[in-house]
Amino acid sequence: MTPLLDQIRRSDRNGYWLVLPYVLFFCAFVAYPLIFSIVLVFHRWNIVSPMQWVGLRNFSRLLDDPMFWKSLLNTLTFLTIHIPLQVLVAMGLALLLNSRIRGRGFFRAVYFLPVVVSGVAVTILWQQLYSFDYGVLNGILARLNLPPVPWLIDPGMAMPSIAIMATWKNVGIYIVLFLVGLQNIPKELYEAASLDGAKPSRQFLHITIPMLNPTIIVIIVLSTIGGFSLFIEPYVLTGGGPLQSTLSGMLYIYNQAFYFGHMGYAATLGFIYALVILVVVIIQRRVIETESVA
C-alpha cells in the first residue's frame, strides 16, 4: 500500500505544478484587477496622488452626470440598430452558404476574414469609406449625381454608420454559429414537411426558426455584450462626436480614467455598466424564451 500511496501523492504534486501557471495567471490578471477595481469604487485616485476615501460619492456623482446618461443612451441606440441587423445579415448569409452554391468554402473564409483582422485596421478602412469629401461611398453617390451623405459628421447618422461597420466586422463569427445550428437541424423534418405540402416559407417559419432559437439567443447575448464593449470604432472614427452622439460607455470610461485621471469614478462606471449588461441580457433571454414558448 505504501508504494501506491506514494505514487498517488507524487501524482497529486505533479497536478498542482501543472495547475500553478493558470492559478498565477488568474490571480494576476483576473482576481487582483477585480478586487482592486472594487476598492477603487469607494476612492478618489488619479494614479499620482494617494487614494482618498470618498464612500458612495462616486455613485452620487454618476447619478447626476449627464454624460453618463448620454453615453448609456448612445450605447442602447447602437444596440437597437446593431443587434437586429447582426442577426438578420448573419442568418441570411448563413442560409445562403448552407445551400449548394459554388465556392462555399471560399465565401465562408471571406466572410470570416474581418473577424481576424485588427479592429483598428478595419476602422481606418471604414473611415476612408465614410469620408465626406474623399470617401468611396460619397464618390459613388457623386457618380450617380446624388448629394454626399454626412456619414460621420451628422449626429443623426454617425451612430447608425458605426453600427453598420460593426456588423460587417463581426458578422463572420455569427455566420459560423448559424451554420452550426442549421447543420444540426434533422433533414427528416424538412422531408416530412415537404410530404405534407409545406412550402419553403412555412418550413422556414415553423422548422428553421424554432430549431435555431438557442443559436439566436446566444448570438443576441454575445452581440449585446460586444455592443456594450463598443470602443475602437467611435474612438478612431469620431472620438465620441459629433456633439457626443457616438460617445459609448466604454469610451466614456476610458476618457474618465486615462484622459481626466478619475480612476475611482471610471471604476464606478465600469461596475454600473456590468450591472446594466447583466439586466439587459436577463431581460432579453426571458423575452425571447417567452416568445418561443408562445
C-alpha positions, -999 to +999 in steps of 0.1 A: +000+000+000+028+024+008+043+025-028+008+031-042+001+059-017+035+075-026+026+072-063-008+089-057+008+117-037+035+122-063+008+124-090-011+150-069+020+171-066+025+170-104-011+180-109-006+210-086+025+221-106+006+218-138-023+239-124+000+265-109+006+286-141-032+291-146-036+299-109-009+326-111-024+340-143-059+341-127-046+358-096-025+384-115-049+392-144-084+384-131-087+383-093-063+412-085-077+437-110-113+428-100-106+433-063-086+465-070-115+479-091-139+472-063-116+491-039-114+520-064-152+524-065-150+539-030-119+560-035-107+590-055-074+584-072-055+599-101-026+574-102-001+601-090-015+611-056-026+587-028-061+573-027-088+592-008-118+575+007-150+590-007-175+563+002-205+565-021-198+598-036-188+583-069-223+568-072-240+600-064-218+618-089-228+592-115-265+597-110-260+635-116-237+631-145-255+639-178-226+625-199-231+591-182-267+590-193-258+603-227-232+575-232-257+549-219-284+562-244-258+562-272-249+526-264-285+515-263-291+533-296-262+514-311-276+480-298-311+488-311-296+491-346-268+466-344-284+435-329-314+431-354-290+440-383-264+415-370-290+387-366-307+393-400-274+396-420-257+367-403-288+344-407-293+354-444-257+348-453-256+315-433-287+303-452-270+312-485-238+294-475-257+264-463-272+259-497-254+242-526-236+270-542-202+270-559-172+282-538-189+278-504-155+273-487-141+305-503-171+326-493-171+312-458-134+323-455-141+357-470-170+364-446-149+354-416-118+374-426-129+407-410-132+389-376-094+381-375-083+415-389-072+441-364-101+462-353-081+494-357-072+485-393-109+478-401-119+511-385-094+530-405-106+513-437-142+523-430-130+558-421-118+561-457-152+548-470-172+572-448-151+603-455-174+632-466-150+648-492-129+619-504-148+588-492-155+559-516-192+558-507-198+595-514-177+591-546-201+565-558-230+588-549-214+617-569-211+595-600-249+588-596-255+626-594-266+622-558-257+645-529-230+633-505-241+618-471-225+631-439-219+596-425-198+606-396-204+644-392-241+643-388-252+635-352-281+615-365-261+595-390-229+588-370-241+560-347-260+541-374-229+543-396-208+528-368-234+501-363-232+491-399-194+490-397-195+469-365-220+445-382-196+440-411-167+435-387-184+408-365-208+391-388-184+363-397-184+346-363-222+347-361-224+332-396-204+303-383-227+299-353-258+299-376-242+274-399-236+250-370-272+255-360-285+249-395-264+218-400-277+203-367-314+205-379-325+170-388-332+168-426-361+144-418-381+174-405-379+191-439-387+159-458-418+153-437-429+189-441-424+186-479-445+155-480-473+173-461-472+200-488-455+228-467-439+255-488-403+266-481-415+298-464-436+278-440-407+253-434-385+283-426-410+298-401-421+265-384-389+244-386-358+266-392-366+295-368-377+273-338-347+250-342-324+280-344-338+296-313-309+286-290-285+299-315-304+332-319-303+336-281-266+330-280-260+355-308-282+382-292-264+378-259-229+379-275-239+409-296-253+427-266-221+421-246-200+432-276-222+462-281-217+474-246-179+470-252-180+494-282-148+514-280-124+511-310-150+523-336-160+556-320-126+562-307-109+560-341-138+572-363-153+601-344-136+604-309-172+604-295-185+632-317-202+649-333-219+666-303-211+634-282-236+614-304-212+584-306-198+586-271-201+550-260-200+538-224-165+522-228-152+554-245-165+575-216-149+552-191-116+554-210-118+592-211-125+594-173-097+570-164-069+580-188-077+615-200-090+631-168-074+607-143-106+599-125-097+563-118-122+558-090-151+572-110-141+552-140-142+520-119-177+530-107-189+535-143-175+500-152-193+485-122-226+501-132-222+491-168-216+455-157-249+455-138-267+471-168-253+444-191-265+417-167-300+432-165-303+436-203-292+401-210-316+386-185-345+406-199-335+395-235-334+359-225-368+360-208-385+378-237-370+355-263-377+323-244-413+335-237-420+343-274-405+309-284-428+290-260-458+310-271 
